[in-house]
Amino acid sequence: MEFYINNNQLIKEDTWQLKIDELRKNNTIDVNEEKEALEILDKYLFNAVKKRVDNLDRFGILFSGGLDSAIIVKICKDLGKDFTCYAIGFKDSKDLVYAKKAATLMNLKLKIKILNEDDLRNALINVVKILDNTNPVYISIACVSYLGLKFVKDSDENIVINGLGAEEIFCGYQRHLKASDEEIHEESWRGLREMWKVDLERDYLIAQFMDVNVRTPFMDQDLISNSMKIEPNLKISNSVKKIILRSFAKKINVPAEIADRPKSAGQYGSKINHEIKKLARKNNYKNTKDYLENLKKS
């Protein structure tokens, strides 16, 4: 179902890059009106979600109460599907606050896991070994995936949907804001090309370890091809990212409070990054990387 998976295995990095290069061939920016851009999302994003859940009686959705996961949730509700939203974070983290708020506003079935120090320590021990990596930023993001999927698995769920890919396609990163008007589109293609090393390998290895089937509608091949035809100024302005995606969310009746929520990366919205630093200091390490190196050896 996911075009980065072949025979239940993650494709090689060079194969992924060739696939992105192929998508880019003859791909021109020719959608300049909001109405036409919204029609693309109406068709291709809706279909991307639908084909990933059509054959399922139940499944989970990793839910932060943010824009991307809220859109997936709303489409699944409109399809009449039976699903549960799963949210993780430390006490009073933004993701838990927004997940609860969104669940109330959207009438969702929500399960929450309030993380503690032991949860995080055990995740770190496993993640540095699964990924063979001790880069603090990479590992903090990986812990979000690990702890989310563990919560899903512990809840007897085997299939989960997430919002991976929305940031690249719809200009959701700070680097998109910093790019010039001429560079924004190029930056999105570059980001897609680099996703194998930045995101896909990490998430695949963690999902494999957890034995969970992860489906990613924003990584749909048809959605990427058609969304990359949309003029960048419909996606991003001097201060607002993912503009057209926010408009689409409101069009399908995602509450404006959720659709307009500023992006908060998972490692920050869940407070996982903050708590990793606290753990390192508690264990008498001056920096997080040294702490992670020690965990990897243990």
C-alpha angles and dihedrals in degrees: 000000000000112000092219089062124075123178089349091303131108109252119240120273095247090049090052092050091050090052091052091046089052091051089051095053111106090357107141132181101245104140107093103153127077092224092057092044091053090050089056091054092043089058109030103032092044090049092045091058095039096055091050095053104027095096096042127101091191138359143155132251121207101231130193097165088249133127101269099046091042091057092050090048093049093050090049090050091050088052089054094239127162110235143142126225117224122202128181134187146118119280114296093004116156093243093057092045092051094040090056092045093049092046090055095045094045099036095239134168101241133183118192131200115197104204125222136193094270091052090054097043092051090047092051093049091054099038098053088053097042091051099031088223137117101184103135096219094046092047095047090055090045091054090058089056094042096049093043093051092043090054090050093047093046087054090058093252118139103179124054136176124214139177100244113151101029093104094057098043098042100035101253102154131091089240089063089056091050094050120095119248089261093049101048097083092044090050091055093051090046090051092050090050091052096045093097093067096031101045119350100061092046096048094042094053092048093047090048091051090050093042091230126143108230119196122195116195094180087060091059111135096225092046092052094048094050099037090053088062090066117104109254093231087066088057103042141017134181092287110008126072128200092016097165091046090054090050090050091050091055091045090059090045102257102158111264091233089063097037091053096045109130113244116267115183112236096247090056100035090053093042089233093129091052093049094049089057090049091052091051092052092045089056091050098254118143092209136025096237093061089050091051091047089055092049090052091055094048 
